[in-house]
Amino acid sequence: MNYQKHYEKIINRGKSRTLEGYKERHHIIPRCMGGSDEVENLVDLTPEEHFVCHQLLVKIFPNNSKLICAAWMMSHNPNGKRRRNKTYGWLKRLNSERDISEETRKKLSEAGKGKTRSDETRMKISIARIGYKVSEETREKQRNKKLSEETKQKISEAHLGRPSHRKGKVLTEDQKQKMRKPKSTTEKMKKPKSEEHKQKLREAFSDPKIREELSLRNKGKPVSEERKMKQSIAMRGRSSHRKGIPMSEESKRKLSETQKARLAKNATNLV
């Protein structure tokens, strides 16, 4: 049997339609084989199709232990009893319609604190959450959640020595372009600042220690002509941030040396 042909047939069918109701997202090239989370590598399938696709992947790549583990978890219940694609689909749909109260969620959260999960348990949780949808209300709560300094420290210590989750993954050209894009040009930075925010910035930059730290941080960094021009245009009509602040003798000497060097350079260029 040509397992690759059957696999591609299910994938092509999934890409050419729009599913209504419960569906599961499948990685066409599995993540354990270098597949990305990009839209081109994702397809929505019914739970039955998803089940069959994982069985076919094991047939196509019989030596991949991670694919075997994923297929095993999907085809067996927690008691080790075997189930077929129809049973799997029915259970997943039933689970998606289940409504868990906040009290139950809190109890489950408390029960899991401090426990170290094995790779097998992690795989089970991952498979169980396939197709699970997070409400906008929950997303908003997660965005606005503020972590204490103690929690931040614990998270930092827990990640020490761990390899990056992106290790070995190949970046697409689009991802590389986004990473190259300077943060100052993002939409977040373009938003107008409130008067309170502006005042905080003024107070921060009036601190000599902060100015010195920024100066050392940027020392030696090359500045493009385009950026110099932008800075020059942005500063036109503004009063100097140093207005009213007396200069130290060392600062005067450095400024004098810079101006002399600039004049000498201009004279050389004229000759």
N, C-alpha and C positions, 0 to 999 in steps of 0.2 A: 504493500500500500504506500502511496506517495503522501506522507504525512505533511510535508511542506506545502503541497498543493492544497490540501484541505485547510491547513492553517491560514494560508493567504486568502482562500475563498471566504472564510468567516470574517477576516479583517476587512477585506474589500466591501463585504456586505454591510458591516458595521459603519464604515466610513461614508457609505452612500445613502444613509437614512438618518432620521431623527427619532430617537426612542422616547416614548412617553412613559411616565410611571417610574418604577424602580429600575435602576441600571447600575452597572459597575464599570469603573474605568480601568482599562487594561493597557499595559506598556507593550507595544508591538515588539520592540527589542527589549528584553528584560533588563532591569537595572543592574542585576548581577553580571550582565554581559556587556555593560557599558552604555546601556540605553539611557537617554535623558528624560527629563520631565517636560520637554517641549511639546507643543500642541501636535506637531507632526508625528510624534512617537506615541500619541495617546488615541484611544478609540473607546467609545461607549458600547458595551455589550450587555446582553441579558445575562443573569447569573448562570443559566445553563450553558450559554456559549462561552462564558468566562471559564467555567469548570472544564469544558472540553478543550479549550485553547491551552490550558496548563497541562493537560494530559498529553496533548500533541507535542508541546515543547519538550517534554521528557522523552518522547519517542524520537524527536529530531536531534536532541542533544542528551543522549543517555548517560554521559559521564559528568554532567553538571550537578553536583550535590545540592546546591541551593534550589534549583528548579525541582529536583526530586522532593526536597523537603516541603516546598510550597504546594506541590501537587498532593503530597501525602496529607498535609493539614486540611486541604480542601475536601479530600475524598474520605476522611475519617472523622467521626465525632469524638468528643473528649474521652469517651469510654473505649475508643479504639475500634468501634463498629463501623464497617464500611458503608458508605452511602453513594448513590449515583447522582448524576447531574440534576435530575428532576427533584430529588429530595433536597439537594443543596439549594436549588433555586427557590423551592417552597419555604425552606427555613430562613433564607436570607430576606425574602420579601416579608415574612412574618415578623422577623426581628426589626426591620426598618420601620414598621408601623407601631412598634411598642413605645409607649410613653413612660419615661422614667421620671419620678418625682424628684424635686430638689433635695428632699430629705434622704432619699435612697442614694442619690449621687454623692452627697456629703459623706454618708456611711462608707460607700465604696472607696472614696478618696482617702478617708482616715485609715481604712483597713490596709490600703496599699502603701502607706507611708513607711519609708525605711527598709522596704523589702527589695532584695536584689533579684531581678528576673533572669532566667536562663535564656539562651538564644532561641530555644524551642518555644518557650512561653512568649517571647517577643514576636516570634513568627505567628503564633496563634492569635495574638492581639491584633497584629497587622491585618491578618486575613479577616478577622471578625469585624474590623472597622471598614472594610471595603464597601463603598457605596454610602457610607454614613455622611449625612449632610449636617453641617454646622449652621445654626440659624444666625441671622444678622445681629440679633440681640446678643448672642454669645460672643460673636466676633468683636462687637463693640466693647463688651466687658473685658475681653482679653487685651484689646488695644489700650484701654484706660487703666488696666491693672498696674499698680505701682509696687515694685519689689523693695523689700527692706534691704538695708546694707548687709545684714546677716545672711539673707537669702542669696544676694548677689555673690557674696564671698563663697558660700557653699557651692553654687553653680560653677564658679570659677575653679574651685579646687577639684570638683568632680570631673571637669574637662581637661585637667592637667595630664599630659602624656597621651591623650587620645588622638588618633589620627583624624585629620579633617574629613568631614562627611563627603567632601567633593574630591578627595584624593583619588587620582586615577581617571576621573571623569574628563572628557574632552569638551571644552567650551565651544559653543557655536559662535559664528562671526558677530551675530546680533548681541550676544552676551558680552563678548570682548569689547564691542563698540560702546555698550552701556557703561562698562567698567572704566573705559578710557575717558568718558564724558566727565568733565570737572563738576564737582558737587555744587559749585557756585552758580552753575547754569541750570540746575534742576528747578522744577516748578515750586518746590517747597521753599527754596531760597529766594524766589522771585516775589513771594507773597509780601504785601506791604506790612511793615512793622508798626506795632502800636507805640504810642508815646511812652508808655511805661517800659516797653522793651528797649526803645532808643535811649531812655535815661539810664537803664541798667548797663547798656553798652558803653555809654559815656563814662559812667562811674568806674567800670572795669578797666577801660583804656587809660584812665587818668592815674591808675596805680602804676608807679615806676617799676615794680617787680614784674607785673604782667607784661609791660612794654618791653622790658629787658628779655623776658622769656620768649616772647614772639620774635624779637630781633634775632636771638640766637637760633631759634628754630628755622627761620627763613634765611639765615646767613649762608651765602654760597649757592643758593638756589638760582638757576638761570631764569630770567624773566623775558618772555618773548616781546617783540616790538608791538605786536597786537595788544597784549595785555597792558603794556606801558601806556599805549594810546588810550585804552579804555579807562585806566586809572586817572589819566590826565583830564579826560572829558568829564569823568564823574566828580572830580575835585574842583572843577571850575565854579567860581562863585561861592564856594564854601570857605568859612573861616577856619584857620589852622587849628588843629586839635591841641597844639602846643601853646596857643595864645594865652599869655599870662603866666606860663610856667618858665621860671628862670633856667637857663642852660648852664650846665657844669663846665668847668674849664676844659675837661677832657672832651666833652661833646663839641665845644667850640673848636678845639684843635682838630678833631676828626673832620668836622664840616669844612674847615679851612683847607685841609689837605685834599679832601674830595673835590672841592671847587678848583684848586690849583691843578690837580691832575686832569680835570675836565677841560680847563682852559688850554693846557699843554697839548691835549689830544686834538682839540679843535684847531690849534695852530699848526700841528703836524699835518692834519688833513688838508688845510688850506695850501700848504707848501707842496 
